[in-house]
């Protein structure tokens, strides 16, 4: 079940945070609750992705994206992701999440997020490919950014994101059926 109450709590908690630049980093704090764990007694990989939703939504709110989506009646969708898990997160453990828009190309936004343990270790890290959509299809990212803040300077593409895009482009689609 989607944690709607946790999402609302995050949006309320961060609603009065200062506005954030489009490429700024949003920091949020979360706790691994008993219903977030798997049979191995650690944060479930699927719930990890759901918790990342909470951080991205608050970041989008602070950066002005939510306002622009509503105004233009646009939607937001995910078009791919790559996650790296390195440290376990256990029940009742608190984590710090960092969420930021890392880069965009002609079609997609690339959102980077990470979860950090109290001891400073990164527990996991993800890169998402995301798109803003309208009734006509995908909205060009530069149009979205301009609608939020026309003075935003597009960052250079991080080499590791470019490499991921290239590698993902080699993946067969649709997948082969054997």
Order of alpha helices (4+ residues) and beta strands (2+ residues): alpha-beta-alpha-alpha-beta-beta-beta-beta-beta-alpha-alpha
